[in-house]
Amino acid sequence: MALAEDRLFPIEGKARDMARALYATVRHLPIVSPHGHTDPRWFAENQPFPDPARLFVTPDHYVFRMLHSQGVPLDALGVPRADGGPVESDPRVIWRLFARNFHLLRGTPSRLWLQHAFEEVFGVRERLSEANADAVYDQIADCLGKPEFRPRALFERFNIEVIATTESPLDDLRWHQMIRDSGWSGRVLTAYRPDPVVDPEFEGFAANVEAFGALAGVDATRWQGYLEAHRIRRAYFKSHGATSSDHGHPTARTEDLPQAVASSLFDKALSGTITPEEADAFRGHMLTEMARMSCDDGLVMQIHPGSFRNHSPVIMGRHGRDKGYDIPTRTDYVRALKPLLDAVGENPELTIILFTLDETAYARELAPLAGVYPALRLGPAWWFHDSAEGMRRYREMTTETAGFYNTVGFNDDTRAFCSIPARHDVARRVDCAFLATLVASGRLDEDEAFDVVQDLTYRLVKKAYKL
């Protein structure tokens, strides 16, 4: 096994040489990771990662969903059950099962990320298989026992300048405080993800709101107190380094309802009498409320819509949320975002970063919207499209209308810590290939390409996320 030096570059010689030259200028730039789901506890306690299976398999829905699609039970991969029931707990058994099915990942982004991590981080020179499963496990496990493979050491080795995690407004941020108190120089920030207290269909919504109010020191069961609780918790998150909020709604629907109507919907949500249509309207209104709060407190707003979350009730009941059953849906933006944009879209001090799982919306809706509204920026290819092909399609479909400067660079959006360098490397290579093609076809001057690639890799993300 060896990573190809020219992977993801153009095949044609002139463009390939240009891509190589561009890549050489950004290959070793620091990683800025403004949105993700790594566990801040890793960096707070700085304990060794437990074993290869719990590092690469059990927490990574990209990996276990593919194996599960071929009939491998999640229990057998050690994925915890919601009821605390027994699952496979022997990491070597889990690893052997993973190795036996490693071929299922051929051609996928996960395969490239894993290959990069195995080779570049742990020095594994053979392709994982059933035959070498134990040997590879032992090699990685031996590394994990060394100080240079602890979370903070890997953070520094990966050349991460800053990373943002994502926390619920019910989180006390103890791990972020512990990182600060430790004196370690690594920048690990939080981001405000209010879904548990914004989505009336989120399990335990009413109890969540009561706990939310208790943390903020206000009565959040009253509409005005509820809004004030958001302001207080946002300020608390900002005091722990947050520069952004994040909103994972089923649709991109926004509303700008009269306050009396919004208050009435909120009361229905607390009482459990709200209808699905009313719940969607309430979520939409809260996006506009959050945007207004961003105008006041400066948090960058990220909207991640268009996922049918937890599609299988069987898996949701057995294993809970985020177990690979979130499926992309068609998403409207032009009409859906209009109430919010009517309210705040012309504010140049506000930044709203839009993501999509519906690629058909890029050229038709998202790029034209971001290409004119001062408040809007386009997030990078996300989730199912976080791949070489997805990134290339993203550039092809958005650049002609939104340009480069209404985009925000790359973010890895991952729980899989060791995949972060691989993901950023793929993004840098794809952007270099795209720019090289523009130069080779006479659409961009060489000196401009060398400037743009610095923007796409480093400068745009720092500016957009205020880092």
Secondary structure, DSSP 8 states (H G I E B T S, - for coil): ----TTTTS-SSHHHHHHHHHHHHHHTTS-EEE-S----HHHHHH------HHHHHTTT-HHHHHHHHHTT--TGGGT---TT-------HHHHHHHHHHTGGGGTTSHHHHHHHHIIIIIT---S---TTTHHHHHHHHHHHHTSGGGSHHHHHHHTTEEEEE--B-TT---HHHHHHHHHT---EEE--B--HHHH-TTSTTHHHHHHHHHHHHTS-TTSHHHHHHHHHHHHHHHHHTT--EEEE--SS-------HHHHHHHHHHHHHT---HHHHHHHHHHHHHHHHHHHHHH--EEEE---EETT--HHHHHHH-S-SS--EE-----TTTTHHHHHHHTT-TT--EEE--S-TTHIIIIIHHHHTT-TTEEE--S-GGG-SHHHHHHHHHHHHHHHTTTTB-------S-GGGHHHHHHHHHHHHHHHHHHHHHTTSS-HHHHHHHHHIIIIIHHHHHTT-
